């Protein structure tokens, strides 16, 4: 039971069971997705003691706690970070250099940061709510629970529907779109910034 309130864009085909409340844009020449340079995120996290080179330490900091921070996680061991759970509330940004499982909680962007940046694959489950921009270099999948993104999702490696076992709602927020140009570390791979390529009102 996925629902997208906004447009869906893919250079390939999109299978829609009637839950996309917007325009489906498919099979067209791809617009190269932007990237987000995480250098500034890493610097802020290092300065504030929220840089973690161990997944377990990052999980201890975020899981079940309320934090106002830019959290940067880099684990050379190759383990997947599992962050979230009940009462986890991060206001700032979460950056993971590797794969990430979000297992619940609230993640809200502050200032001009992206809410969640994952250089790997992202799985969202457990009733996770994200307010802001989500950037994933790999694929994005959704698991059990009522999971919501209020803002914008760029999944450069694609979004999987095979793991969509819960409720996933993506609410496009024009205010978040308008803030794209000011996102810290934004790098476009073309001469264009992310843009709405078709807009309709009924």
Order of alpha helices (4+ residues) and beta strands (2+ residues): beta-beta-beta-beta-alpha-beta-alpha-beta-beta-beta-beta-beta-beta-beta-beta-beta-beta-beta-alpha-beta
